Amino acid sequence: MSARPLDLVVFGATGFTGSLVAEYLDEHAPPTLRWAVAGRDPERLEALRLRLRSSPEIRVADVTDAASIERLAAETAVLTSTVGPFARYGEPVVRACAAAGTHYLDITGEPAFVRRSREIADETARATGAMIVHCCGFDSIPADLGCLFTVSQLPGAGPKTVHATVQVSGSPSGGTWASVLEGFGTPAPRRRAGPRTPKTPRKPTPALRWSPEVQRWAVRLPVIDPVIVGRSARALPEQYGADFTYHHLLAVSGLGRAASLGLGVGALATVARSSVARRWLSKLRPSGSGPDAETRAQSWFKLTFAASSAEGRVVCEVRGGDPGYTETSKMLAECALLVAMERPAIGGGVHTPAVAFGLPGVSRLQAAGLHFEVVEKVLSA
């Protein structure tokens, strides 16, 4: 990649999560980093810049103006995006970054968008050297890097099974709520015809499981995390084993809570298929809104990974504070700094976080305050 005027751009910097990313970089980025805040409203960008001690540069760009997005991608080495819903606004940015050879990171958790991105951008990104890395927030850094950290504790390349149990307390922002509605309302794009690679049949995640690691019932969680972990495992068989199984579940307080949660998710998925209903539901939490600092300070998450193989058993935890915003902004910013400053040489393409950042990403996030810990480890003699 040729030299660019900027090392890093935060696109969507005046949004709720984007402003948190900018504030994190303002506090933690090295003074030599050349970075900018970007969005469509120059006045709001200037107001944000004035709040930041490092006075980043300003770039005006709008997803409805393809030329502005192409210019933005062409003048930076790394572009991070918090502009969602990504199924609606993300494709022009991904296309521009792939074409320009610019590394791209976002915080989407929308499966249809990630699948579409692979279809439209993977080949181009491989040719230009651009790393396109989705899901660099709570979806799916804790699950993907946490699972990589866990399986790295088990030697050998034989079959490995991991049960991940999620415990979380937090409040969604308007942007996250919009992405959830968009995800339920956007049909998955059809796959293009072509040769299929053989895959080991997946063992389905149980709808309900007693998790002895957290002493709670856990229910199947319809999120993108297990898809991302599965892709990482197929890309890195030497770490995950030739036959890898992953189950992703949410801990609940009891069987009654499990039933009500399942009914609620099912009802929301059905209602959100209507565009009229989505517009009405979006008003419940408007875009740009989010939990206040006090609420975020009381929020937390923990993922517990129980892994087993012929070589033994290991239990690991990934823990942090407010998952959706405080920690998501930290995760995105630290991953972007890793790419901007260390330039991992994995080649271009649409990659998962575990493939793009690997164990160096785990170490960086540990240094930033996230907890990746081995709780129990028993290896065979």
Residue frames relative to the residue before (quaternion, step in Angstrom):
aa qw qx qy qz dx dy dz
M 1.0000 0.0000 0.0000 0.0000 0.00 0.00 0.00
S 0.4277 -0.7081 0.4993 0.2578 3.58 -0.84 0.99
A 0.6566 -0.5152 0.3689 0.4090 3.55 -1.27 0.39
R 0.1676 -0.7808 0.5973 0.0740 3.57 -1.00 0.87
P 0.5978 -0.5682 0.4119 0.3874 3.60 -1.14 0.49
L 0.7889 0.2428 -0.1127 0.5531 3.58 1.08 -0.73
D 0.4138 -0.6847 0.5401 0.2614 3.54 -1.20 0.59
L 0.8216 0.0141 0.0845 0.5636 3.57 0.96 -0.88
V 0.0887 -0.7752 0.6241 0.0412 3.57 -1.10 0.79
V 0.2229 -0.7265 0.6335 0.1458 3.57 -1.10 0.79
F 0.1118 -0.8051 0.5819 0.0261 3.57 -0.30 1.28
G 0.7430 0.2660 -0.2574 0.5576 3.54 -0.72 1.14
A 0.2687 0.8364 -0.4508 0.1580 3.56 1.27 0.45
T 0.6832 0.4771 -0.3145 0.4546 3.63 1.10 -0.40
G 0.5082 0.6204 -0.4317 0.4129 3.60 1.26 0.05
F 0.7261 -0.4479 0.2821 0.4388 3.57 -1.26 0.23
T 0.7427 0.3798 -0.2300 0.5013 3.59 0.72 -1.04
G 0.6195 0.5661 -0.3446 0.4208 3.57 1.00 -0.77
S 0.6552 0.5018 -0.3204 0.4650 3.58 0.99 -0.79
L 0.6242 0.5228 -0.3432 0.4682 3.60 1.10 -0.63
V 0.6155 0.5272 -0.3420 0.4757 3.59 1.07 -0.71
A 0.6613 0.5057 -0.3074 0.4609 3.58 0.92 -0.91
E 0.6569 0.5038 -0.3102 0.4673 3.59 0.97 -0.84
Y 0.6336 0.5197 -0.3368 0.4637 3.60 1.02 -0.72
L 0.6656 0.4841 -0.3078 0.4774 3.60 0.91 -0.87
D 0.6028 0.5708 -0.3545 0.4303 3.57 1.03 -0.74
E 0.7286 0.4256 -0.2265 0.4866 3.56 1.08 -0.78
H 0.8230 0.3130 -0.1155 0.4598 3.58 0.95 -0.85
A 0.5667 0.6021 -0.4081 0.3870 3.62 1.12 -0.35
P 0.5141 -0.6292 0.4678 0.3478 3.62 -1.01 0.68
P 0.5994 -0.6078 0.3797 0.3566 3.60 -1.05 0.68
T 0.6274 0.5467 -0.3425 0.4361 3.60 1.19 -0.40
L 0.5360 0.6350 -0.4103 0.3756 3.60 1.23 -0.29
R 0.2331 -0.7510 0.6041 0.1295 3.56 -0.89 0.98
W 0.1618 0.8146 -0.5363 0.1504 3.57 -0.34 1.18
A 0.1874 -0.7815 0.5903 0.0757 3.53 -1.30 0.42
V 0.3326 -0.6707 0.6167 0.2433 3.52 -1.33 0.42
A 0.0750 -0.8210 0.5658 -0.0117 3.56 -0.92 0.91
G 0.2408 0.7383 -0.6063 0.1713 3.53 -1.20 0.66
R 0.6527 -0.5639 0.3551 0.3604 3.55 -1.27 -0.07
D 0.7184 0.4238 -0.2364 0.4984 3.61 1.23 -0.39
P 0.3062 -0.7963 0.4861 0.1894 3.63 -0.19 1.21
E 0.6314 0.5388 -0.3502 0.4341 3.61 1.01 -0.67
R 0.6707 0.4739 -0.3011 0.4846 3.60 0.94 -0.83
L 0.6190 0.5335 -0.3428 0.4634 3.59 1.07 -0.68
E 0.6548 0.5018 -0.3157 0.4688 3.58 0.97 -0.83
A 0.6324 0.5239 -0.3340 0.4626 3.61 1.00 -0.77
L 0.6450 0.5001 -0.3193 0.4815 3.59 1.03 -0.77
R 0.6500 0.5283 -0.3267 0.4379 3.60 0.85 -0.90
L 0.6624 0.5193 -0.3067 0.4444 3.57 0.99 -0.80
R 0.6388 0.5154 -0.3293 0.4668 3.59 1.20 -0.44
L 0.6878 0.4964 -0.2652 0.4584 3.58 1.20 -0.50
R 0.5005 -0.6914 0.4426 0.2750 3.55 -0.89 0.96
S 0.7104 0.4777 -0.2667 0.4427 3.57 1.01 -0.80
S 0.2847 -0.8037 0.4870 0.1892 3.62 1.28 -0.06
P 0.0056 -0.8229 0.5680 -0.0164 3.62 0.50 1.12
E 0.5871 -0.5613 0.4411 0.3816 3.54 -1.27 0.32
I 0.3580 -0.7163 0.5617 0.2080 3.56 -1.31 0.32
R 0.0166 -0.7628 0.6463 0.0106 3.54 -1.08 0.83
V 0.2363 -0.7664 0.5845 0.1228 3.58 -0.87 1.00
A 0.1840 0.7649 -0.5929 0.1719 3.57 -0.75 1.11
D 0.1267 -0.7880 0.6018 0.0276 3.55 -1.11 0.76
V 0.5051 -0.6749 0.4442 0.3035 3.60 -0.86 0.92
T 0.6417 0.5112 -0.3357 0.4627 3.61 1.17 -0.37
D 0.6850 0.3926 -0.2588 0.5565 3.58 1.33 -0.09
A 0.2965 -0.8100 0.4788 0.1638 3.56 0.03 1.34
A 0.6436 0.5404 -0.3379 0.4238 3.60 0.95 -0.81
S 0.6518 0.5132 -0.3234 0.4552 3.60 0.99 -0.77
I 0.6451 0.5052 -0.3184 0.4767 3.59 1.05 -0.73
E 0.6438 0.5184 -0.3227 0.4611 3.58 0.99 -0.79
R 0.6376 0.5120 -0.3267 0.4738 3.60 1.02 -0.78
L 0.6444 0.5299 -0.3211 0.4481 3.56 0.96 -0.89
A 0.6771 0.4908 -0.2957 0.4616 3.59 0.87 -0.93
A 0.6756 0.5361 -0.3021 0.4060 3.57 0.97 -0.84
E 0.7619 0.3960 -0.2218 0.4621 3.60 1.08 -0.52
T 0.7118 0.3740 -0.2911 0.5184 3.60 1.14 0.39
A 0.4941 -0.6530 0.4886 0.3012 3.55 -1.19 0.57
V 0.7915 0.1146 -0.0248 0.5998 3.58 1.07 -0.82
L 0.0620 -0.7802 0.6219 0.0246 3.57 -0.95 0.91
T 0.1194 -0.7653 0.6289 0.0680 3.56 -0.87 1.00
S 0.1221 -0.8074 0.5751 0.0489 3.58 -0.99 0.82
T 0.0845 -0.7643 0.6378 0.0439 3.53 -1.08 0.88
V 0.4436 0.7130 -0.4316 0.3297 3.59 1.28 0.32
G 0.1522 0.7887 -0.5757 0.1525 3.54 -0.24 1.30
P 0.4675 -0.0591 -0.8643 -0.1760 1.48 -2.49 0.23
F 0.4981 -0.7069 0.4233 0.2701 3.54 -0.87 0.98
A 0.5795 0.5696 -0.3851 0.4376 3.59 1.10 -0.52
R 0.7027 0.4397 -0.2548 0.4979 3.58 1.17 -0.56
Y 0.8339 0.2459 -0.0788 0.4878 3.59 0.88 -0.93
G 0.6221 0.6401 -0.3256 0.3118 3.60 1.16 -0.40
E 0.5940 0.6378 -0.3743 0.3167 3.58 1.01 -0.74
P 0.6620 0.5008 -0.3504 0.4338 3.69 0.80 -0.78
V 0.6496 0.5183 -0.3213 0.4540 3.59 1.04 -0.74
V 0.6468 0.5084 -0.3163 0.4724 3.59 0.95 -0.85
R 0.6493 0.5174 -0.3214 0.4555 3.59 0.90 -0.89
A 0.6782 0.5014 -0.2986 0.4466 3.58 0.87 -0.96
C 0.6723 0.4915 -0.3038 0.4627 3.60 0.91 -0.85
A 0.6397 0.5200 -0.3322 0.4583 3.59 0.94 -0.83
A 0.6830 0.4912 -0.2894 0.4567 3.59 0.91 -0.90
A 0.7237 0.4494 -0.2406 0.4652 3.60 1.02 -0.81
G 0.4459 -0.6790 0.4695 0.3460 3.60 1.20 -0.27
T 0.4509 0.6857 -0.4394 0.3653 3.56 1.20 0.59
H 0.4269 -0.6924 0.5149 0.2707 3.58 -0.85 0.93
Y 0.1323 -0.8082 0.5739 0.0016 3.56 -0.91 1.03
L 0.0043 0.7783 -0.6274 0.0251 3.58 -0.95 0.94
D 0.0231 0.7988 -0.6011 0.0046 3.59 -1.06 0.69
I 0.4615 -0.6796 0.5047 0.2652 3.56 -1.35 0.00
T 0.2754 0.7887 -0.5130 0.1972 3.59 1.16 0.46
G 0.1104 -0.7499 0.6426 0.1116 3.50 -1.34 0.41
E 0.4516 0.7105 -0.4129 0.3474 3.56 1.32 0.44
P 0.3759 -0.7703 0.4639 0.2241 3.63 -0.32 1.22
A 0.6577 0.5204 -0.3339 0.4303 3.61 0.89 -0.84
F 0.6490 0.5126 -0.3195 0.4626 3.59 1.01 -0.78
V 0.6537 0.5074 -0.3214 0.4604 3.59 0.92 -0.85
R 0.6469 0.5074 -0.3200 0.4708 3.57 0.98 -0.81
R 0.6527 0.5095 -0.3069 0.4692 3.57 0.97 -0.87
S 0.6275 0.5473 -0.3335 0.4422 3.59 0.98 -0.79
R 0.6426 0.5125 -0.3282 0.4656 3.57 0.95 -0.79
E 0.6541 0.5252 -0.3140 0.4446 3.57 1.02 -0.78
I 0.7833 0.3767 -0.1856 0.4584 3.58 0.83 -0.97
A 0.8127 0.3405 -0.1265 0.4556 3.59 1.06 -0.66
D 0.5472 0.6636 -0.4142 0.2977 3.61 1.04 -0.56
E 0.6813 0.4928 -0.3027 0.4486 3.58 0.81 -0.95
T 0.6664 0.4961 -0.3018 0.4677 3.58 0.92 -0.90
A 0.6677 0.5111 -0.3034 0.4482 3.57 0.92 -0.93
R 0.6176 0.5312 -0.3499 0.4626 3.58 1.03 -0.66
A 0.6723 0.4992 -0.2948 0.4604 3.57 1.03 -0.80
T 0.7543 0.3910 -0.2152 0.4815 3.62 0.96 -0.81
G 0.5007 -0.6682 0.4195 0.3561 3.59 1.23 -0.33
A 0.4548 0.6907 -0.4501 0.3368 3.59 1.26 0.16
M 0.2602 -0.7215 0.6186 0.1703 3.56 -0.98 0.87
I 0.1068 -0.7634 0.6360 0.0376 3.57 -0.76 1.09
V 0.0441 0.8227 -0.5587 0.0946 3.58 -0.37 1.24
H 0.1583 -0.7912 0.5879 0.0574 3.55 -0.48 1.24
C 0.8077 0.3554 -0.1994 0.4261 3.53 -1.40 -0.02
C 0.3385 0.7626 -0.4824 0.2668 3.59 0.90 0.95
G 0.5876 0.5128 -0.4036 0.4785 3.58 1.12 0.72
F 0.7993 -0.1859 0.1603 0.5485 3.58 -1.04 -0.68
D 0.6413 0.2639 -0.2466 0.6769 3.52 1.34 -0.43
S 0.7214 -0.4679 -0.5095 -0.0335 1.76 -0.90 2.34
I 0.1980 0.8255 -0.5103 0.1378 3.59 1.15 0.59
P 0.6925 0.4645 -0.3307 0.4420 3.68 0.66 -0.89
A 0.6827 0.4786 -0.2977 0.4650 3.60 0.92 -0.84
D 0.7334 0.4525 -0.2576 0.4370 3.57 0.74 -1.05
L 0.7214 0.3874 -0.2521 0.5156 3.61 0.81 -0.92
G 0.6042 0.5534 -0.3589 0.4471 3.60 1.12 -0.58
C 0.6606 0.4875 -0.3085 0.4805 3.58 0.99 -0.78
L 0.6247 0.5242 -0.3373 0.4704 3.59 1.02 -0.78
F 0.6397 0.5206 -0.3154 0.4694 3.58 0.94 -0.90
T 0.6758 0.5106 -0.2934 0.4433 3.59 0.96 -0.90
V 0.7135 0.4380 -0.2825 0.4683 3.60 0.74 -0.97
S 0.5835 0.5766 -0.3833 0.4245 3.61 1.16 -0.43
Q 0.6137 0.5475 -0.3461 0.4515 3.58 1.26 -0.30
L 0.6873 0.4374 -0.2698 0.5134 3.59 1.28 -0.33
P 0.3129 -0.7622 0.5288 0.2037 3.63 -0.52 1.06
G 0.6896 0.5021 -0.3482 0.3887 3.54 -1.33 0.21
A 0.3699 -0.7369 0.5339 0.1875 3.55 -1.26 0.53
G 0.4078 0.7221 -0.4673 0.3064 3.58 1.23 0.37
P 0.7518 -0.3805 0.2699 0.4660 3.60 -1.29 -0.04
K 0.0514 -0.7831 0.6198 -0.0003 3.56 -1.02 0.90
T 0.1207 -0.7766 0.6159 0.0553 3.56 -1.08 0.80
V 0.0662 -0.7948 0.6032 0.0034 3.57 -0.93 0.95
H 0.1221 -0.7396 0.6584 0.0684 3.54 -1.01 0.96
A 0.0932 -0.7894 0.6060 0.0301 3.58 -0.68 1.13
T 0.0940 -0.7884 0.6074 0.0252 3.56 -0.85 1.02
V 0.2268 -0.8001 0.5495 0.0805 3.56 -0.69 1.18
Q 0.0206 -0.7398 0.6722 0.0190 3.54 -1.08 0.88
V 0.0744 0.8280 -0.5414 0.1257 3.57 -0.69 1.05
S 0.0284 -0.7514 0.6589 0.0189 3.51 -1.24 0.68
G 0.3757 0.7187 -0.5103 0.2863 3.58 -0.58 1.11
S 0.3510 -0.7170 0.5672 0.2023 3.53 -1.37 0.12
P 0.4030 -0.7475 0.4709 0.2390 3.62 -0.80 0.96
S 0.4211 -0.6634 0.5513 0.2803 3.56 -1.27 0.46
G 0.6911 -0.4522 0.3526 0.4399 3.55 -1.31 0.07
G 0.6444 0.5340 -0.3240 0.4411 3.58 1.03 -0.75
T 0.6552 0.4975 -0.3083 0.4776 3.56 0.98 -0.84
W 0.6325 0.5303 -0.3229 0.4631 3.57 0.98 -0.87
A 0.6521 0.5076 -0.3132 0.4680 3.60 0.96 -0.84
S 0.6523 0.5136 -0.3150 0.4600 3.60 1.01 -0.79
V 0.6184 0.5328 -0.3405 0.4666 3.58 1.05 -0.76
L 0.6768 0.4851 -0.2929 0.4699 3.57 0.86 -0.96
E 0.6519 0.5109 -0.3148 0.4635 3.58 0.96 -0.84
G 0.6485 0.5308 -0.3187 0.4429 3.57 0.99 -0.81
F 0.6752 0.4697 -0.2900 0.4893 3.57 0.98 -0.84
G 0.7421 0.4440 -0.2292 0.4468 3.58 1.02 -0.77
T 0.6604 0.4956 -0.3093 0.4718 3.60 1.24 -0.27
P 0.3520 -0.7400 0.5232 0.2340 3.62 -0.58 1.05
A 0.5390 -0.6204 0.4548 0.3432 3.55 -1.07 0.70
P 0.4661 -0.6854 0.4720 0.3002 3.62 -0.83 0.88
R 0.5334 -0.6276 0.4615 0.3297 3.52 -1.12 0.66
R 0.4466 -0.6740 0.5148 0.2849 3.53 -1.04 0.76
R 0.4713 -0.6591 0.5017 0.3030 3.54 -1.08 0.75
A 0.5404 -0.6201 0.4579 0.3374 3.51 -1.10 0.75
G 0.3116 0.7347 -0.5594 0.2242 3.55 -1.07 0.69
P 0.6983 -0.4584 0.3218 0.4458 3.57 -1.25 0.12
R 0.2711 -0.7618 0.5700 0.1463 3.55 -1.03 0.80
T 0.3461 -0.7169 0.5629 0.2223 3.52 -1.04 0.78
P 0.5048 -0.6596 0.4477 0.3311 3.62 -0.91 0.79
K 0.0896 -0.7916 0.6036 0.0312 3.55 -1.04 0.81
T 0.5103 -0.6040 0.5062 0.3443 3.52 -1.18 0.58
P 0.5099 -0.6509 0.4494 0.3381 3.64 -0.79 0.91
R 0.4165 -0.7220 0.4970 0.2414 3.56 -0.89 0.95
K 0.3535 -0.6816 0.5923 0.2443 3.53 -1.14 0.70
P 0.4096 -0.7512 0.4466 0.2617 3.64 -0.45 1.13
T 0.4923 -0.6337 0.5122 0.3062 3.54 -1.15 0.71
P 0.4592 -0.6809 0.4799 0.3086 3.62 -0.81 0.89
A 0.5358 -0.6304 0.4537 0.3313 3.57 -1.09 0.72
L 0.7910 0.0658 -0.0087 0.6082 3.58 1.14 -0.66
R 0.0669 0.7970 -0.5941 0.0855 3.59 -0.90 0.95
W 0.3761 -0.6667 0.5883 0.2606 3.54 -1.12 0.70
S 0.1935 -0.7936 0.5696 0.0910 3.58 -0.68 1.10
P 0.2699 -0.7911 0.5228 0.1673 3.62 -0.26 1.17
E 0.5864 0.5999 -0.3735 0.3960 3.60 1.13 -0.52
V 0.7890 0.2387 -0.1304 0.5510 3.62 1.05 -0.73
Q 0.3823 -0.7582 0.4530 0.2717 3.58 1.36 0.04
R 0.6095 0.4956 -0.3796 0.4887 3.54 0.90 1.02
W 0.5179 -0.5621 0.5219 0.3786 3.51 -1.35 0.26
A 0.1057 -0.7854 0.6081 0.0466 3.55 -1.15 0.67
V 0.2249 -0.7822 0.5729 0.0974 3.56 -1.05 0.86
R 0.6149 -0.5475 0.4202 0.3814 3.52 -1.23 0.56
L 0.2340 -0.7970 0.5503 0.0843 3.55 -0.90 0.99
P 0.2720 -0.8002 0.5122 0.1529 3.64 -0.50 1.15
V 0.3427 0.7171 -0.5227 0.3083 3.56 0.43 1.27
I 0.6563 -0.5496 0.3621 0.3690 3.55 -1.31 0.22
D 0.4581 0.7389 -0.4266 0.2492 3.62 1.18 -0.47
P 0.7084 0.4441 -0.3139 0.4499 3.67 0.68 -0.87
V 0.5876 0.5534 -0.3728 0.4576 3.61 1.14 -0.51
I 0.6704 0.4946 -0.2933 0.4690 3.56 0.92 -0.94
V 0.6527 0.5048 -0.3178 0.4671 3.60 0.92 -0.87
G 0.6393 0.5329 -0.3235 0.4501 3.58 0.99 -0.79
R 0.6476 0.5027 -0.3169 0.4769 3.57 1.01 -0.78
S 0.6322 0.5250 -0.3351 0.4609 3.59 0.99 -0.78
A 0.6590 0.5222 -0.3103 0.4435 3.56 0.94 -0.90
R 0.6682 0.4869 -0.3082 0.4706 3.58 0.98 -0.78
A 0.6741 0.4928 -0.2968 0.4633 3.58 1.10 -0.65
L 0.7901 0.2499 -0.1017 0.5504 3.59 1.16 -0.67
P 0.0021 -0.8549 0.5188 0.0014 3.62 0.65 1.03
E 0.5911 0.5813 -0.3799 0.4104 3.60 1.12 -0.50
Q 0.6956 0.4278 -0.2764 0.5067 3.61 1.15 -0.50
Y 0.7740 0.3898 -0.1897 0.4615 3.57 0.85 -0.98
G 0.5198 -0.6239 0.4291 0.3956 3.58 1.19 -0.38
A 0.6122 -0.5919 0.3932 0.3470 3.51 -1.19 0.58
D 0.7649 0.1828 -0.1047 0.6088 3.60 1.14 -0.59
F 0.0532 0.8367 -0.5324 0.1170 3.55 -0.10 1.34
T 0.0820 -0.7880 0.6099 0.0214 3.56 -0.99 0.91
Y 0.0383 -0.8035 0.5937 -0.0225 3.56 -0.89 0.97
H 0.0681 -0.7759 0.6270 0.0136 3.55 -0.97 0.98
H 0.1234 -0.8027 0.5834 0.0081 3.57 -0.86 1.04
L 0.0899 0.8216 -0.5490 0.1243 3.59 -0.46 1.22
L 0.3706 -0.7108 0.5615 0.2052 3.54 -1.29 0.52
A 0.3826 -0.7197 0.5320 0.2292 3.58 -0.79 1.03
V 0.0850 -0.7848 0.6133 0.0249 3.57 -1.03 0.87
S 0.6166 -0.6061 0.3726 0.3371 3.54 -1.23 0.48
G 0.8050 -0.1129 0.0766 0.5774 3.60 1.18 -0.32
L 0.7052 -0.4678 0.3171 0.4282 3.55 -1.29 0.15
G 0.6118 0.5525 -0.3500 0.4448 3.59 1.07 -0.67
R 0.6483 0.5074 -0.3005 0.4816 3.55 1.03 -0.85
A 0.6229 0.5426 -0.3376 0.4512 3.60 1.02 -0.76
A 0.6704 0.4989 -0.2993 0.4605 3.57 0.94 -0.89
S 0.6861 0.4827 -0.2951 0.4573 3.59 0.86 -0.93
L 0.6229 0.5361 -0.3394 0.4575 3.58 1.07 -0.72
G 0.6597 0.5125 -0.3077 0.4555 3.57 0.92 -0.88
L 0.6602 0.4971 -0.3040 0.4739 3.56 0.97 -0.85
G 0.6565 0.5271 -0.3129 0.4397 3.58 0.97 -0.84
V 0.6629 0.4922 -0.3051 0.4745 3.58 0.92 -0.89
G 0.6504 0.5220 -0.3154 0.4527 3.57 0.97 -0.84
A 0.6595 0.5057 -0.3053 0.4648 3.57 0.98 -0.86
L 0.6566 0.5078 -0.3148 0.4604 3.58 0.94 -0.87
A 0.6449 0.5264 -0.3229 0.4503 3.59 0.96 -0.85
T 0.6642 0.5001 -0.3034 0.4655 3.58 1.03 -0.77
V 0.6944 0.4852 -0.2790 0.4522 3.57 0.83 -1.01
A 0.6784 0.5307 -0.2939 0.4143 3.58 0.96 -0.91
R 0.5148 0.6322 -0.4320 0.3855 3.61 1.20 -0.08
S 0.6397 0.4921 -0.3123 0.5010 3.56 1.25 -0.37
S 0.4488 -0.6984 0.4863 0.2727 3.61 -0.78 1.00
V 0.6150 0.5400 -0.3478 0.4573 3.59 1.06 -0.70
A 0.6703 0.4923 -0.2963 0.4696 3.58 0.93 -0.91
R 0.6330 0.5319 -0.3409 0.4475 3.60 1.00 -0.76
R 0.6439 0.5154 -0.3285 0.4603 3.58 0.98 -0.81
W 0.6592 0.4964 -0.3101 0.4721 3.58 0.99 -0.81
L 0.6736 0.4983 -0.2990 0.4566 3.58 0.90 -0.90
S 0.6223 0.5607 -0.3498 0.4196 3.60 1.03 -0.71
K 0.6086 0.5678 -0.3504 0.4295 3.59 1.16 -0.51
L 0.5456 0.6239 -0.3986 0.3928 3.59 1.23 -0.37
R 0.7767 0.0326 -0.0203 0.6287 3.58 1.18 -0.58
P 0.2451 -0.8281 0.4845 0.1397 3.60 0.11 1.30
S 0.6094 -0.5518 0.4321 0.3708 3.55 -1.24 0.55
G 0.7586 0.3503 -0.2796 0.4729 3.55 -1.02 0.86
S 0.6263 0.5189 -0.3430 0.4699 3.56 1.28 -0.19
G 0.0962 0.7940 -0.5973 0.0601 3.55 -1.26 0.33
P 0.6841 -0.4920 0.3404 0.4172 3.56 -1.26 0.22
D 0.4967 -0.6614 0.4699 0.3083 3.57 -1.09 0.71
A 0.7309 -0.4527 0.2905 0.4199 3.54 -1.32 0.26
E 0.6419 0.5295 -0.3330 0.4435 3.60 1.00 -0.78
T 0.6517 0.5036 -0.3100 0.4749 3.58 0.98 -0.86
R 0.6600 0.5054 -0.3123 0.4598 3.58 0.92 -0.88
A 0.6380 0.5453 -0.3318 0.4307 3.59 1.02 -0.75
Q 0.7080 0.4425 -0.2561 0.4871 3.60 1.15 -0.56
S 0.5903 0.5917 -0.3567 0.4175 3.59 1.28 -0.15
W 0.0122 -0.8058 0.5907 -0.0409 3.57 -1.17 0.56
F 0.0984 -0.7679 0.6225 0.1148 3.55 -1.35 0.09
K 0.0102 -0.7648 0.6433 0.0352 3.52 -1.33 0.40
L 0.1001 -0.7532 0.6474 0.0595 3.55 -0.98 0.91
T 0.1434 -0.7790 0.6080 0.0541 3.55 -0.88 1.02
F 0.1313 -0.8010 0.5835 0.0262 3.57 -0.73 1.14
A 0.0715 -0.7715 0.6317 0.0227 3.56 -0.76 1.08
A 0.0201 -0.8256 0.5614 -0.0535 3.57 -0.41 1.26
S 0.0156 -0.7980 0.6024 -0.0086 3.55 -1.04 0.77
S 0.0491 0.7603 -0.6462 0.0453 3.52 -1.25 0.62
A 0.7034 -0.4203 0.3314 0.4677 3.57 -1.28 -0.08
E 0.6647 0.5188 -0.2985 0.4472 3.59 1.19 -0.49
G 0.7685 -0.3220 0.1997 0.5155 3.61 1.19 -0.19
R 0.4412 -0.6599 0.5438 0.2723 3.52 -1.31 -0.45
V 0.0037 -0.7864 0.6175 -0.0149 3.54 -1.11 0.75
V 0.1345 -0.7556 0.6355 0.0846 3.55 -1.14 0.73
C 0.0218 -0.8016 0.5967 -0.0301 3.56 -0.80 1.06
E 0.2143 -0.7604 0.5989 0.1311 3.55 -1.29 0.41
V 0.1070 -0.7174 0.6806 0.1032 3.50 -1.30 0.59
R 0.0134 0.8233 -0.5630 0.0711 3.58 -0.60 1.17
G 0.1291 0.7853 -0.6016 0.0690 3.51 -1.25 0.52
G 0.6507 -0.5150 0.3956 0.3936 3.54 -1.34 -0.12
D 0.8451 -0.0768 0.0788 0.5232 3.55 -1.11 -0.74
P 0.3436 -0.8094 0.4334 0.1976 3.61 -0.35 1.22
G 0.7408 0.4825 -0.2597 0.3886 3.56 0.80 -0.98
Y 0.8279 0.2438 -0.0774 0.4992 3.58 1.01 -0.70
T 0.7125 0.4138 -0.2719 0.4972 3.62 0.60 -1.06
E 0.7553 0.3734 -0.2191 0.4920 3.58 0.74 -1.02
T 0.6055 0.5477 -0.3679 0.4450 3.61 1.04 -0.64
S 0.6591 0.4911 -0.3188 0.4720 3.60 0.92 -0.85
K 0.6298 0.5244 -0.3275 0.4701 3.59 1.04 -0.75
M 0.6613 0.5156 -0.3115 0.4470 3.59 0.88 -0.94
L 0.6786 0.4827 -0.2986 0.4662 3.57 0.83 -0.96
A 0.6783 0.4990 -0.2990 0.4488 3.59 0.86 -0.94
E 0.6871 0.4778 -0.2997 0.4582 3.61 0.87 -0.89
C 0.6383 0.5054 -0.3343 0.4748 3.59 1.01 -0.70
A 0.6426 0.5112 -0.3229 0.4706 3.58 1.03 -0.76
L 0.6427 0.5112 -0.3235 0.4700 3.59 1.00 -0.78
L 0.6140 0.5417 -0.3509 0.4544 3.58 1.01 -0.76
V 0.6879 0.4698 -0.2879 0.4724 3.59 0.87 -0.94
A 0.6895 0.4997 -0.2924 0.4351 3.60 0.88 -0.94
M 0.7742 0.3786 -0.1867 0.4717 3.58 0.96 -0.87
E 0.7853 0.3287 -0.1671 0.4973 3.59 1.02 -0.76
R 0.2004 -0.8379 0.4897 0.1340 3.58 1.31 -0.28
P 0.0775 -0.8214 0.5641 0.0332 3.63 0.44 1.14
A 0.3175 -0.7849 0.5130 0.1416 3.55 -0.80 1.08
I 0.2438 0.7850 -0.5352 0.1946 3.58 0.39 1.20
G 0.5484 -0.6146 0.4018 0.4001 3.59 1.24 -0.12
G 0.5913 -0.6074 0.4133 0.3326 3.52 -1.26 0.44
G 0.4200 0.6842 -0.5358 0.2615 3.52 -1.35 0.25
V 0.5527 -0.5681 0.4775 0.3792 3.54 -1.33 0.08
H 0.0216 -0.8396 0.5387 -0.0662 3.57 -0.29 1.32
T 0.4666 -0.6157 0.5418 0.3312 3.54 -1.30 0.30
P 0.6598 -0.5038 0.3560 0.4290 3.62 -1.18 0.31
A 0.6522 0.5224 -0.3326 0.4372 3.62 0.92 -0.82
V 0.6609 0.4849 -0.3047 0.4851 3.58 1.04 -0.75
A 0.7076 0.4820 -0.2699 0.4407 3.59 0.88 -0.95
F 0.8166 0.2835 -0.1133 0.4898 3.58 0.84 -1.01
G 0.1767 -0.8438 0.4915 0.1235 3.59 1.16 -0.57
L 0.7884 -0.2927 0.2312 0.4893 3.56 -1.20 -0.52
P 0.5626 0.5566 -0.4175 0.4466 3.67 1.08 -0.35
G 0.6149 0.5335 -0.3453 0.4669 3.59 1.12 -0.60
V 0.6131 0.5342 -0.3394 0.4727 3.57 1.05 -0.76
S 0.6699 0.5034 -0.3032 0.4538 3.58 0.84 -0.96
R 0.6554 0.5143 -0.3194 0.4516 3.57 0.94 -0.84
L 0.6819 0.4759 -0.2887 0.4745 3.59 0.93 -0.86
Q 0.5891 0.5455 -0.3633 0.4725 3.59 1.12 -0.59
A 0.6697 0.4942 -0.2970 0.4680 3.58 0.92 -0.89
A 0.6795 0.4840 -0.2815 0.4742 3.58 1.19 -0.57
G 0.6928 -0.5215 0.2652 0.4215 3.60 1.26 0.06
L 0.5371 0.5675 -0.4423 0.4403 3.61 1.20 0.05
H 0.3497 -0.7570 0.5240 0.1734 3.57 -1.06 0.75
F 0.0021 0.7341 -0.6780 0.0373 3.54 -0.80 1.14
E 0.1234 0.8342 -0.5182 0.1430 3.59 -0.27 1.22
V 0.3686 -0.6727 0.5949 0.2404 3.53 -1.22 0.66
V 0.2197 -0.8013 0.5489 0.0920 3.58 -0.62 1.16
E 0.7894 -0.0151 0.0572 0.6110 3.57 1.01 -0.82
K 0.0688 0.7926 -0.6027 0.0621 3.56 -1.00 0.82
V 0.0693 0.7763 -0.6195 0.0933 3.54 -0.69 1.17
L 0.0785 -0.8084 0.5833 0.0101 3.56 -0.51 1.20
S 0.5469 -0.6188 0.4536 0.3350 3.53 -1.12 0.71
A 0.5567 -0.6173 0.4398 0.3401 3.55 -1.11 0.68
